[in-house]
Amino acid sequence: MGTPEPRPAGDFRSGFACFAGRPNVGKSTLMNALVGSKIAITSSRPQTTRRAIRGIVHRPDAQLVIVDTPGLHRPRTLLGERLDSLARSTLTEVDVIGLCIPASERIGPGDKYLATELAGLGKTPVVAIVTKTDEASRAQVAAQLAAVSGLGEWTAVVPVSALGGFQLDVLTDVLISNLPQGRPLYPDGDLTDEPEQVLVAELIREAILEDVRDELPHSIAVVVEEMGPREGRDDLMDVHAVMYVERPSQKAIVLGTKGARLRDVGTVARQQIEGLLGSRVYLDLRVKVAKDWQRDPRQLRRLGLYD
């Protein structure tokens, strides 16, 4: 990793933006679309994001660092409390906040609560982002824009579609206009500061999340225990990972009949990892039981999910 190129601070903006919102409103998908690369995993399962992940948008006149956080929700476990605390602390540390509300969903108590919370943060500008416009009709988008505008005093209200690319450039302009003047924070070309092993673990978790559907979405954690090029080979990366579940019955679900589900998940994950690393990958994926890990601070710490 090199050092950022020096630039005159007066004509360059740099800083941090954070997307806030209920779980599963499209925050991670939106960040990936703005960065132009898959940095955060996405899933139709709520509360997929478990870390504050930074994605970096480079422009000749600016560097925008987007912090993707877990969705704000009512915690039911120690893990849930930790994720909620992480999201809230991030909101106080950024230069601009984007409140994400889907175009096709009615505004509910959770959205209203968040709008009130963000209004109480003080001077941090808040941009209301109406996401997933590709899933709504024009009439629905127009109605949602009006409804969102009535939720609070926003710096701007921007409808977008991460999948369709609709108004992503407009949103980027709005976010950057709220950043302070300053030099780049990261070297040119860096898209994230996440270690590769963490990104690999997340890709494995994404693969199993989509496969198990509603059976055990929050009971899975993945740790990459070892990763590196195979000795004597520069074209093959060995990845040894462990998937943790909370009960033996969940292990049986993940394994599937004669291990078929785990093999399928491994195939999907390996393809994603090869795309990330640009190399052929041998993936050794195992499943272990860590009883009630979501409620155990010692185990959460071992899994890298608790400070």
SEVEXLUM-369936 format. One record per residue: residue number from 1; y, x, z of N, C-alpha, C in turn; residue in three letters. Coordinates in steps of 0.2 Angstrom, whole numbers. Layout:
VOKE	NUM	Y	X	Z	Y	X	Z	Y	X	Z	Ala
...
END
This chain:
VOKE	1	-6	4	0	0	0	0	6	4	0	Met
VOKE	2	11	3	-5	17	7	-5	22	4	-1	Gly
VOKE	3	28	6	-2	34	4	2	38	0	-3	Thr
VOKE	4	42	-5	0	46	-10	-5	51	-5	-8	Pro
VOKE	5	53	-7	-14	58	-4	-18	65	-5	-15	Glu
VOKE	6	69	0	-14	76	-2	-11	80	-6	-16	Pro
VOKE	7	83	-11	-14	88	-15	-18	94	-16	-14	Arg
VOKE	8	100	-17	-18	106	-19	-14	105	-26	-11	Pro
VOKE	9	106	-26	-4	105	-32	0	109	-38	-2	Ala
VOKE	10	115	-36	-5	120	-41	-7	118	-46	-12	Gly
VOKE	11	114	-44	-17	112	-48	-22	104	-50	-22	Asp
VOKE	12	101	-50	-17	94	-51	-16	93	-55	-9	Phe
VOKE	13	89	-60	-10	87	-64	-4	80	-63	-2	Arg
VOKE	14	78	-63	4	71	-62	7	71	-65	13	Ser
VOKE	15	65	-68	14	64	-72	21	57	-76	21	Gly
VOKE	16	57	-80	26	50	-84	27	52	-91	27	Phe
VOKE	17	47	-94	24	47	-102	23	40	-104	26	Ala
VOKE	18	40	-110	29	34	-112	32	33	-120	30	Cys
VOKE	19	27	-121	28	25	-128	26	22	-132	32	Phe
VOKE	20	25	-137	34	23	-141	40	20	-148	38	Ala
VOKE	21	16	-151	42	14	-158	40	8	-160	43	Gly
VOKE	22	5	-166	42	-1	-168	45	-6	-164	41	Arg
VOKE	23	-13	-164	44	-18	-161	41	-19	-164	34	Pro
VOKE	24	-21	-160	29	-23	-162	23	-18	-166	18	Asn
VOKE	25	-12	-163	19	-6	-165	15	-5	-161	9	Val
VOKE	26	-9	-156	8	-8	-151	2	-4	-145	3	Gly
VOKE	27	-4	-143	10	0	-137	11	-3	-130	8	Lys
VOKE	28	-9	-129	9	-12	-123	6	-12	-123	-1	Ser
VOKE	29	-14	-129	-4	-14	-129	-12	-7	-128	-14	Thr
VOKE	30	-2	-130	-11	5	-129	-13	7	-122	-13	Leu
VOKE	31	5	-118	-7	6	-111	-6	3	-107	-12	Met
VOKE	32	-3	-109	-13	-7	-105	-18	-4	-106	-25	Asn
VOKE	33	-1	-112	-27	2	-113	-33	9	-109	-34	Ala
VOKE	34	12	-109	-28	19	-105	-29	18	-98	-29	Leu
VOKE	35	13	-95	-26	11	-88	-26	8	-86	-33	Val
VOKE	36	4	-91	-36	1	-90	-42	-6	-87	-41	Gly
VOKE	37	-9	-87	-35	-15	-84	-34	-18	-88	-28	Ser
VOKE	38	-25	-88	-27	-28	-91	-21	-28	-86	-15	Lys
VOKE	39	-23	-88	-11	-23	-84	-5	-26	-88	1	Ile
VOKE	40	-25	-95	1	-27	-99	7	-33	-103	4	Ala
VOKE	41	-38	-104	8	-43	-109	5	-41	-116	6	Ile
VOKE	42	-44	-120	2	-42	-127	2	-49	-131	2	Thr
VOKE	43	-48	-137	5	-54	-142	6	-51	-149	7	Ser
VOKE	44	-55	-154	5	-54	-161	6	-54	-162	14	Ser
VOKE	45	-57	-158	17	-58	-159	25	-51	-157	28	Arg
VOKE	46	-49	-162	33	-43	-160	37	-44	-154	41	Pro
VOKE	47	-38	-151	43	-39	-145	48	-43	-139	45	Gln
VOKE	48	-42	-138	38	-46	-132	36	-43	-126	38	Thr
VOKE	49	-36	-126	38	-33	-119	39	-33	-118	47	Thr
VOKE	50	-35	-112	48	-35	-110	55	-31	-104	57	Arg
VOKE	51	-27	-101	52	-23	-95	53	-17	-96	50	Arg
VOKE	52	-12	-92	52	-5	-92	49	-6	-87	43	Ala
VOKE	53	-7	-89	37	-8	-85	32	-2	-84	27	Ile
VOKE	54	0	-78	26	6	-77	22	5	-76	15	Arg
VOKE	55	8	-79	10	8	-78	3	15	-76	1	Gly
VOKE	56	15	-72	-4	22	-69	-6	23	-70	-13	Ile
VOKE	57	29	-73	-14	32	-75	-21	37	-70	-22	Val
VOKE	58	36	-66	-28	41	-61	-30	45	-64	-36	His
VOKE	59	52	-63	-35	56	-64	-41	61	-58	-41	Arg
VOKE	60	64	-57	-47	69	-52	-48	75	-52	-43	Pro
VOKE	61	76	-58	-41	82	-59	-36	80	-61	-29	Asp
VOKE	62	73	-61	-28	71	-64	-21	64	-62	-20	Ala
VOKE	63	63	-62	-13	56	-62	-11	55	-67	-6	Gln
VOKE	64	50	-72	-7	49	-78	-3	42	-77	0	Leu
VOKE	65	42	-77	7	36	-76	10	34	-83	13	Val
VOKE	66	29	-86	11	27	-93	13	21	-92	18	Ile
VOKE	67	22	-95	24	17	-95	29	14	-102	30	Val
VOKE	68	7	-102	28	3	-108	28	0	-108	35	Asp
VOKE	69	1	-114	38	-1	-115	45	-6	-121	46	Thr
VOKE	70	-10	-121	51	-14	-127	52	-10	-133	53	Pro
VOKE	71	-12	-139	51	-9	-145	51	-8	-147	58	Gly
VOKE	72	-2	-150	60	-1	-152	67	-5	-159	68	Leu
VOKE	73	-8	-159	74	-13	-165	76	-13	-165	83	His
VOKE	74	-17	-170	85	-18	-171	93	-25	-167	94	Arg
VOKE	75	-24	-161	98	-30	-157	99	-35	-160	103	Pro
VOKE	76	-42	-159	102	-47	-162	105	-52	-156	108	Arg
VOKE	77	-50	-150	106	-54	-144	109	-49	-138	110	Thr
VOKE	78	-52	-133	113	-48	-127	114	-46	-124	107	Leu
VOKE	79	-50	-124	102	-48	-122	96	-42	-126	93	Leu
VOKE	80	-43	-133	94	-38	-137	91	-31	-136	95	Gly
VOKE	81	-31	-134	101	-25	-133	105	-22	-126	103	Glu
VOKE	82	-26	-122	101	-24	-115	99	-21	-116	92	Arg
VOKE	83	-24	-120	87	-21	-121	81	-14	-125	81	Leu
VOKE	84	-14	-130	85	-8	-133	86	-2	-129	89	Asp
VOKE	85	-4	-125	93	1	-120	96	3	-115	91	Ser
VOKE	86	-1	-113	87	0	-108	82	5	-111	77	Leu
VOKE	87	4	-117	75	8	-120	70	15	-121	73	Ala
VOKE	88	16	-124	79	22	-125	82	26	-118	83	Arg
VOKE	89	23	-113	85	27	-107	86	29	-104	79	Ser
VOKE	90	25	-105	74	28	-103	67	34	-106	65	Thr
VOKE	91	35	-113	67	40	-116	65	47	-113	67	Leu
VOKE	92	46	-110	73	52	-107	76	54	-100	74	Thr
VOKE	93	50	-98	69	51	-91	67	53	-90	60	Glu
VOKE	94	54	-95	56	55	-95	49	62	-96	47	Val
VOKE	95	64	-95	41	71	-96	39	72	-103	36	Asp
VOKE	96	66	-106	34	67	-113	31	60	-116	32	Val
VOKE	97	60	-123	33	54	-127	34	53	-132	28	Ile
VOKE	98	47	-132	26	46	-138	21	41	-143	24	Gly
VOKE	99	43	-149	25	39	-154	28	36	-158	22	Leu
VOKE	100	29	-158	22	25	-160	16	22	-167	18	Cys
VOKE	101	24	-172	14	21	-179	14	19	-181	7	Ile
VOKE	102	12	-183	7	10	-185	0	13	-191	-3	Pro
VOKE	103	13	-191	-9	17	-196	-13	13	-203	-12	Ala
VOKE	104	6	-202	-12	2	-208	-13	0	-211	-6	Ser
VOKE	105	2	-209	0	0	-211	6	6	-214	10	Glu
VOKE	106	5	-220	13	11	-223	17	13	-218	23	Arg
VOKE	107	20	-218	24	22	-214	29	20	-217	36	Ile
VOKE	108	17	-213	40	14	-216	46	17	-213	53	Gly
VOKE	109	15	-215	58	17	-212	65	18	-205	65	Pro
VOKE	110	12	-201	62	12	-194	62	18	-191	59	Gly
VOKE	111	20	-194	53	25	-191	49	32	-192	52	Asp
VOKE	112	33	-198	55	39	-200	59	40	-195	65	Lys
VOKE	113	34	-194	68	34	-189	74	36	-182	72	Tyr
VOKE	114	33	-180	67	35	-173	64	42	-173	62	Leu
VOKE	115	45	-178	59	52	-178	57	56	-177	62	Ala
VOKE	116	55	-181	68	59	-180	74	58	-173	77	Thr
VOKE	117	52	-171	77	51	-164	80	55	-159	76	Glu
VOKE	118	55	-159	70	59	-154	66	66	-155	66	Leu
VOKE	119	68	-161	67	76	-162	68	78	-159	74	Ala
VOKE	120	73	-158	79	75	-155	86	75	-147	86	Gly
VOKE	121	73	-144	80	73	-137	80	79	-133	80	Leu
VOKE	122	85	-137	79	91	-134	78	94	-132	71	Gly
VOKE	123	96	-126	70	99	-125	64	94	-123	58	Lys
VOKE	124	88	-123	59	83	-121	54	83	-126	48	Thr
VOKE	125	85	-125	42	85	-130	37	78	-133	35	Pro
VOKE	126	78	-139	34	71	-142	33	72	-146	26	Val
VOKE	127	67	-144	21	66	-147	15	61	-152	15	Val
VOKE	128	62	-158	13	56	-163	13	53	-163	6	Ala
VOKE	129	46	-162	6	43	-160	0	38	-166	-1	Ile
VOKE	130	38	-170	-6	34	-175	-8	28	-172	-12	Val
VOKE	131	22	-171	-9	17	-168	-13	12	-173	-16	Thr
VOKE	132	8	-170	-21	3	-174	-24	5	-179	-28	Lys
VOKE	133	11	-178	-32	14	-183	-36	9	-185	-42	Thr
VOKE	134	4	-181	-44	0	-182	-49	-5	-187	-47	Asp
VOKE	135	-6	-189	-40	-10	-194	-38	-7	-201	-37	Glu
VOKE	136	0	-201	-39	4	-208	-38	7	-210	-45	Ala
VOKE	137	9	-216	-45	12	-219	-51	20	-217	-50	Ser
VOKE	138	24	-218	-55	31	-216	-55	34	-221	-50	Arg
VOKE	139	32	-227	-50	35	-232	-45	33	-229	-38	Ala
VOKE	140	27	-227	-36	25	-225	-30	29	-219	-28	Gln
VOKE	141	30	-214	-32	34	-208	-31	41	-210	-29	Val
VOKE	142	44	-214	-33	51	-216	-32	52	-220	-25	Ala
VOKE	143	47	-224	-23	47	-227	-17	46	-222	-11	Ala
VOKE	144	42	-217	-12	41	-212	-7	47	-208	-6	Gln
VOKE	145	50	-206	-11	56	-202	-11	61	-206	-7	Leu
VOKE	146	62	-212	-8	67	-216	-4	65	-217	3	Ala
VOKE	147	58	-218	5	56	-218	11	57	-211	15	Ala
VOKE	148	55	-206	12	56	-199	15	63	-198	16	Val
VOKE	149	67	-200	12	75	-198	13	77	-202	19	Ser
VOKE	150	74	-208	20	76	-211	26	74	-209	33	Gly
VOKE	151	69	-204	33	66	-201	39	71	-197	43	Leu
VOKE	152	75	-193	39	80	-189	43	85	-186	38	Gly
VOKE	153	89	-181	41	94	-177	37	91	-171	34	Glu
VOKE	154	89	-171	28	86	-165	25	90	-161	20	Trp
VOKE	155	89	-155	20	93	-150	16	92	-152	8	Thr
VOKE	156	86	-155	7	84	-157	0	78	-161	0	Ala
VOKE	157	77	-165	-4	70	-169	-5	68	-168	-12	Val
VOKE	158	62	-164	-12	59	-162	-19	52	-165	-20	Val
VOKE	159	51	-169	-25	44	-171	-27	40	-165	-31	Pro
VOKE	160	34	-164	-29	30	-159	-33	23	-161	-34	Val
VOKE	161	20	-157	-39	13	-157	-40	10	-150	-40	Ser
VOKE	162	7	-148	-35	4	-141	-35	-1	-141	-41	Ala
VOKE	163	-5	-146	-42	-10	-145	-47	-7	-146	-54	Leu
VOKE	164	-2	-150	-55	1	-151	-62	7	-146	-63	Gly
VOKE	165	9	-142	-58	14	-138	-59	21	-141	-59	Gly
VOKE	166	21	-147	-57	28	-151	-58	33	-149	-53	Phe
VOKE	167	38	-147	-55	44	-145	-51	43	-139	-46	Gln
VOKE	168	38	-135	-47	37	-129	-43	42	-124	-43	Leu
VOKE	169	45	-124	-49	51	-119	-50	57	-122	-46	Asp
VOKE	170	58	-128	-46	63	-131	-42	63	-130	-35	Val
VOKE	171	57	-131	-32	55	-130	-25	57	-123	-23	Leu
VOKE	172	54	-118	-27	55	-111	-26	63	-110	-26	Thr
VOKE	173	67	-112	-30	74	-111	-30	77	-114	-24	Asp
VOKE	174	75	-120	-22	78	-123	-16	76	-119	-9	Val
VOKE	175	70	-117	-9	68	-113	-3	71	-106	-3	Leu
VOKE	176	72	-103	-9	75	-96	-9	83	-97	-7	Ile
VOKE	177	86	-102	-9	93	-103	-8	94	-104	0	Ser
VOKE	178	89	-105	4	90	-105	11	88	-99	14	Asn
VOKE	179	86	-94	11	85	-87	14	91	-83	15	Leu
VOKE	180	91	-79	20	96	-74	20	96	-68	15	Pro
VOKE	181	102	-65	14	102	-60	10	99	-54	13	Gln
VOKE	182	95	-50	10	91	-44	13	87	-41	8	Gly
VOKE	183	84	-35	10	79	-32	5	72	-35	5	Arg
VOKE	184	68	-33	0	61	-35	0	58	-33	7	Pro
VOKE	185	53	-38	9	49	-37	15	42	-34	14	Leu
VOKE	186	40	-34	8	33	-32	6	34	-28	-1	Tyr
VOKE	187	29	-24	-2	29	-20	-9	29	-25	-15	Pro
VOKE	188	32	-23	-20	31	-27	-26	24	-28	-28	Asp
VOKE	189	21	-33	-30	14	-34	-32	10	-37	-26	Gly
VOKE	190	12	-36	-20	8	-39	-15	8	-46	-14	Asp
VOKE	191	2	-49	-14	2	-57	-14	1	-60	-7	Leu
VOKE	192	-2	-55	-2	-3	-57	5	-4	-51	9	Thr
VOKE	193	-3	-52	15	-5	-46	20	-11	-47	24	Asp
VOKE	194	-15	-52	21	-21	-54	25	-27	-48	23	Glu
VOKE	195	-30	-46	27	-36	-41	26	-41	-44	21	Pro
VOKE	196	-44	-40	17	-49	-43	12	-55	-46	16	Glu
VOKE	197	-57	-43	21	-63	-46	25	-61	-53	27	Gln
VOKE	198	-55	-54	29	-53	-61	32	-53	-66	26	Val
VOKE	199	-50	-63	20	-50	-68	14	-58	-69	12	Leu
VOKE	200	-62	-64	12	-69	-65	10	-72	-71	15	Val
VOKE	201	-71	-70	21	-74	-74	26	-71	-82	25	Ala
VOKE	202	-65	-82	23	-62	-89	22	-65	-92	15	Glu
VOKE	203	-67	-88	10	-70	-91	4	-77	-93	6	Leu
VOKE	204	-81	-90	10	-87	-92	12	-87	-99	16	Ile
VOKE	205	-82	-99	20	-81	-105	24	-79	-111	20	Arg
VOKE	206	-75	-110	15	-73	-115	10	-79	-118	6	Glu
VOKE	207	-84	-113	4	-89	-115	0	-94	-120	5	Ala
VOKE	208	-95	-118	11	-99	-122	15	-95	-129	17	Ile
VOKE	209	-89	-129	18	-85	-135	20	-86	-140	14	Leu
VOKE	210	-85	-138	8	-86	-143	3	-93	-145	2	Glu
VOKE	211	-98	-142	4	-105	-144	3	-107	-148	9	Asp
VOKE	212	-105	-147	15	-108	-151	21	-104	-158	21	Val
VOKE	213	-98	-158	18	-94	-164	18	-92	-166	25	Arg
VOKE	214	-94	-172	27	-92	-174	34	-97	-173	39	Asp
VOKE	215	-102	-169	38	-107	-168	43	-105	-164	49	Glu
VOKE	216	-101	-158	47	-99	-154	53	-93	-149	50	Leu
VOKE	217	-88	-152	48	-82	-149	45	-79	-144	50	Pro
VOKE	218	-79	-145	57	-75	-141	61	-79	-136	65	His
VOKE	219	-86	-137	64	-90	-133	69	-93	-126	66	Ser
VOKE	220	-89	-124	60	-92	-118	57	-86	-113	57	Ile
VOKE	221	-88	-107	59	-84	-101	59	-88	-96	55	Ala
VOKE	222	-84	-91	51	-88	-86	47	-84	-79	49	Val
VOKE	223	-89	-74	50	-86	-68	52	-90	-63	47	Val
VOKE	224	-86	-59	43	-89	-53	39	-90	-47	44	Val
VOKE	225	-96	-46	45	-97	-40	49	-97	-33	46	Glu
VOKE	226	-98	-33	40	-98	-27	36	-97	-28	29	Glu
VOKE	227	-93	-24	26	-91	-25	19	-89	-18	16	Met
VOKE	228	-92	-16	10	-90	-10	7	-94	-8	1	Gly
VOKE	229	-92	-4	-3	-96	-2	-9	-103	1	-7	Pro
VOKE	230	-108	-1	-11	-115	2	-10	-115	9	-11	Arg
VOKE	231	-118	13	-7	-119	20	-8	-121	22	-15	Glu
VOKE	232	-117	26	-18	-119	29	-25	-118	24	-30	Gly
VOKE	233	-114	18	-29	-112	13	-34	-105	12	-33	Arg
VOKE	234	-101	12	-38	-94	10	-38	-93	3	-41	Asp
VOKE	235	-99	0	-43	-98	-7	-47	-101	-12	-43	Asp
VOKE	236	-103	-11	-36	-106	-16	-32	-104	-16	-25	Leu
VOKE	237	-102	-22	-23	-99	-22	-16	-104	-26	-11	Met
VOKE	238	-106	-23	-6	-111	-26	-1	-106	-30	4	Asp
VOKE	239	-108	-36	5	-104	-40	10	-110	-43	15	Val
VOKE	240	-109	-42	21	-114	-45	26	-110	-49	31	His
VOKE	241	-111	-56	31	-108	-61	34	-112	-65	38	Ala
VOKE	242	-109	-68	44	-113	-72	48	-109	-79	49	Val
VOKE	243	-112	-84	48	-109	-91	49	-112	-94	55	Met
VOKE	244	-107	-95	60	-108	-98	66	-107	-106	67	Tyr
VOKE	245	-112	-109	70	-112	-116	71	-113	-117	78	Val
VOKE	246	-112	-123	81	-112	-124	88	-119	-126	91	Glu
VOKE	247	-124	-129	87	-130	-132	89	-135	-130	84	Arg
VOKE	248	-142	-130	86	-147	-129	82	-148	-134	76	Pro
VOKE	249	-146	-140	78	-147	-146	73	-142	-144	67	Ser
VOKE	250	-136	-141	69	-131	-140	64	-133	-134	59	Gln
VOKE	251	-137	-129	62	-140	-124	59	-145	-126	53	Lys
VOKE	252	-149	-131	55	-153	-134	51	-150	-138	45	Ala
VOKE	253	-144	-141	46	-140	-144	41	-137	-139	36	Ile
VOKE	254	-135	-133	39	-132	-128	34	-137	-125	30	Val
VOKE	255	-143	-124	33	-149	-120	30	-151	-125	24	Leu
VOKE	256	-152	-131	25	-155	-136	21	-163	-135	20	Gly
VOKE	257	-166	-139	16	-173	-138	15	-175	-132	13	Thr
VOKE	258	-179	-128	16	-182	-121	15	-176	-117	13	Lys
VOKE	259	-170	-118	16	-164	-113	15	-161	-114	8	Gly
VOKE	260	-162	-120	5	-159	-121	-2	-151	-122	-1	Ala
VOKE	261	-149	-126	4	-142	-127	4	-138	-120	5	Arg
VOKE	262	-141	-116	10	-137	-109	11	-137	-105	5	Leu
VOKE	263	-143	-105	1	-143	-101	-6	-138	-104	-10	Arg
VOKE	264	-137	-111	-11	-132	-113	-15	-125	-112	-13	Asp
VOKE	265	-124	-112	-7	-117	-110	-4	-116	-103	-5	Val
VOKE	266	-121	-99	-4	-120	-91	-6	-118	-90	-13	Gly
VOKE	267	-121	-94	-17	-120	-93	-25	-112	-94	-26	Thr
VOKE	268	-110	-100	-24	-103	-102	-25	-98	-97	-22	Val
VOKE	269	-100	-95	-15	-95	-90	-12	-95	-84	-15	Ala
VOKE	270	-101	-81	-17	-101	-75	-21	-97	-75	-27	Arg
VOKE	271	-97	-80	-31	-93	-80	-37	-86	-80	-35	Gln
VOKE	272	-84	-83	-30	-77	-83	-28	-75	-76	-25	Gln
VOKE	273	-79	-73	-22	-78	-66	-19	-77	-61	-25	Ile
VOKE	274	-82	-62	-30	-81	-57	-35	-75	-58	-39	Glu
VOKE	275	-72	-64	-39	-66	-65	-42	-60	-62	-38	Gly
VOKE	276	-61	-62	-32	-56	-59	-27	-56	-52	-28	Leu
VOKE	277	-62	-49	-27	-62	-41	-27	-63	-38	-34	Leu
VOKE	278	-64	-42	-39	-64	-39	-45	-71	-34	-46	Gly
VOKE	279	-76	-36	-43	-82	-32	-43	-88	-36	-42	Ser
VOKE	280	-94	-34	-44	-100	-37	-42	-101	-37	-35	Arg
VOKE	281	-104	-42	-32	-105	-43	-25	-112	-45	-23	Val
VOKE	282	-115	-41	-18	-121	-43	-15	-119	-46	-9	Tyr
VOKE	283	-121	-53	-8	-119	-56	-2	-125	-58	3	Leu
VOKE	284	-125	-55	9	-130	-56	14	-127	-61	19	Asp
VOKE	285	-129	-67	19	-126	-73	23	-132	-76	27	Leu
VOKE	286	-130	-75	34	-135	-78	39	-131	-83	43	Arg
VOKE	287	-135	-87	47	-133	-92	51	-135	-91	58	Val
VOKE	288	-130	-92	63	-132	-91	70	-129	-97	74	Lys
VOKE	289	-132	-98	80	-129	-103	84	-125	-100	90	Val
VOKE	290	-119	-102	90	-114	-100	96	-112	-106	99	Ala
VOKE	291	-116	-108	105	-115	-115	108	-108	-116	110	Lys
VOKE	292	-106	-122	107	-99	-125	109	-94	-120	109	Asp
VOKE	293	-94	-116	103	-89	-110	102	-82	-113	102	Trp
VOKE	294	-81	-119	100	-74	-122	99	-70	-123	106	Gln
VOKE	295	-74	-123	111	-72	-124	118	-72	-118	123	Arg
VOKE	296	-74	-112	120	-76	-106	124	-71	-101	122	Asp
VOKE	297	-66	-99	126	-61	-94	124	-64	-87	123	Pro
VOKE	298	-69	-86	126	-72	-79	125	-75	-79	118	Arg
VOKE	299	-79	-84	116	-81	-84	109	-76	-85	104	Gln
VOKE	300	-71	-89	105	-65	-90	100	-62	-83	99	Leu
VOKE	301	-61	-79	104	-58	-72	104	-63	-68	100	Arg
VOKE	302	-69	-68	101	-74	-64	97	-74	-66	89	Arg
VOKE	303	-73	-72	88	-73	-75	81	-66	-74	78	Leu
VOKE	304	-61	-71	82	-54	-69	79	-50	-76	79	Gly
VOKE	305	-51	-81	83	-48	-87	82	-44	-88	89	Leu
VOKE	306	-43	-83	93	-40	-84	99	-37	-78	102	Tyr
VOKE	307	-30	-78	103	-27	-72	105	-28	-70	113	Asp
END
